[in-house]
Amino acid sequence: MKRRRLISVLTVVLVFIGLLLVQVAKWVPNTFGNIPFEQVVFHLLVPMEGTDMSFVESFIQDCLPIPAIVSGLLLLFCILKDWTVSQDIKEGEFRHVRNNVSIPRTESHSVQH
């Protein structure tokens, strides 16, 4: 169970990061214009005392909602799926056979000579 939860959380985190990077790739040219990547890194590392912080609000409004919503829905789906699988295991009935490798039972027969 813990392994499944760890995989679910890792998947949600990777989806969030991936979608965030896609949104940032769209946001940077729209906000700052066509600038080289080195200039973006420079401005991220320079102290920002006395500068206009409106681009931070723009980042939060433009980049975070879609990754947060999609990741939240995916996390909710993973929690619900984990809950149903846990319930099935507790009841002694595992109905989710699509996710399992089905190995047919073979009975041992004694060989008579």
C-alpha positions as CSV (number, residue, x, y, z in Angstrom):
1,M,0.0,0.0,0.0
2,K,2.7,2.5,0.9
3,R,4.5,1.9,-2.4
4,R,1.2,2.6,-4.3
5,R,0.7,5.8,-2.4
6,L,4.3,6.9,-3.0
7,I,3.9,6.3,-6.7
8,S,0.6,8.2,-6.7
9,V,2.1,11.2,-4.9
10,L,5.2,11.2,-7.1
11,T,3.0,11.1,-10.2
12,V,1.0,14.0,-9.0
13,V,4.1,16.0,-8.2
14,L,5.7,15.3,-11.6
15,V,2.4,16.2,-13.4
16,F,2.3,19.5,-11.4
17,I,5.9,20.3,-12.3
18,G,5.5,19.4,-15.9
19,L,2.3,21.5,-16.3
20,L,3.9,24.4,-14.4
21,L,6.9,24.4,-16.8
22,V,4.6,24.4,-19.8
23,Q,2.7,27.4,-18.3
24,V,5.9,29.2,-17.5
25,A,7.2,28.6,-21.1
26,K,4.1,30.5,-22.3
27,W,4.2,33.2,-19.6
28,V,7.8,34.3,-19.9
29,P,7.6,35.6,-23.5
30,N,4.2,37.2,-22.9
31,T,5.4,39.0,-19.8
32,F,9.0,39.9,-20.6
33,G,9.1,39.7,-24.4
34,N,11.6,37.7,-26.4
35,I,14.6,37.5,-24.1
36,P,17.4,34.9,-23.7
37,F,17.1,32.3,-21.0
38,E,20.3,33.5,-19.4
39,Q,18.6,36.9,-18.7
40,V,15.7,35.2,-17.1
41,V,18.1,33.3,-14.8
42,F,20.0,36.5,-14.0
43,H,16.8,38.4,-13.0
44,L,15.8,35.5,-10.8
45,L,19.1,35.5,-8.9
46,V,19.4,39.3,-8.5
47,P,17.9,40.8,-5.3
48,M,14.6,42.6,-6.1
49,E,14.6,45.4,-3.5
50,G,12.6,48.3,-4.8
51,T,11.3,46.7,-8.0
52,D,7.8,46.3,-9.1
53,M,6.3,43.0,-7.9
54,S,3.3,43.0,-10.3
55,F,5.0,40.2,-12.3
56,V,4.7,37.9,-9.3
57,E,1.0,38.4,-9.2
58,S,0.9,37.8,-12.9
59,F,2.9,34.6,-12.4
60,I,0.4,33.4,-9.7
61,Q,-2.6,34.2,-11.8
62,D,-1.3,32.9,-15.1
63,C,0.9,29.9,-14.3
64,L,-0.5,28.3,-11.1
65,P,-4.2,27.7,-11.6
66,I,-4.1,25.0,-14.4
67,P,-1.3,22.9,-12.8
68,A,-3.0,23.2,-9.4
69,I,-6.4,22.2,-10.6
70,V,-5.2,19.3,-12.8
71,S,-2.9,18.0,-10.1
72,G,-5.6,18.3,-7.4
73,L,-8.1,16.3,-9.6
74,L,-5.4,13.7,-10.2
75,L,-4.6,13.5,-6.5
76,L,-8.3,13.1,-5.7
77,F,-8.6,10.4,-8.3
78,C,-5.6,8.5,-6.8
79,I,-7.0,8.8,-3.3
80,L,-10.4,7.5,-4.4
81,K,-8.8,4.6,-6.3
82,D,-6.5,3.7,-3.4
83,W,-9.5,3.8,-1.0
84,T,-11.6,1.5,-3.2
85,V,-8.7,-1.0,-3.6
86,S,-8.1,-0.9,0.2
87,Q,-11.8,-1.5,0.9
88,D,-11.7,-4.5,-1.5
89,I,-8.7,-6.0,0.1
90,K,-10.1,-5.6,3.6
91,E,-13.3,-7.3,2.6
92,G,-11.3,-10.2,1.1
93,E,-12.6,-9.5,-2.4
94,F,-10.3,-8.0,-5.0
95,R,-12.4,-6.9,-8.0
96,H,-9.8,-4.9,-9.8
97,V,-8.4,-7.7,-11.9
98,R,-7.3,-5.4,-14.7
99,N,-4.4,-4.2,-12.5
100,N,-3.3,-7.7,-11.5
101,V,-1.4,-10.5,-13.2
102,S,-3.7,-13.4,-13.3
103,I,-2.0,-16.7,-12.8
104,P,-4.2,-19.7,-13.1
105,R,-4.2,-22.2,-10.2
106,T,-2.9,-25.6,-10.9
107,E,-3.6,-28.5,-8.7
108,S,-0.8,-31.0,-8.1
109,H,-1.7,-34.5,-9.3
110,S,0.1,-37.4,-7.9
111,V,1.6,-39.5,-10.5
112,Q,0.9,-43.2,-10.2
113,H,3.2,-45.8,-11.7
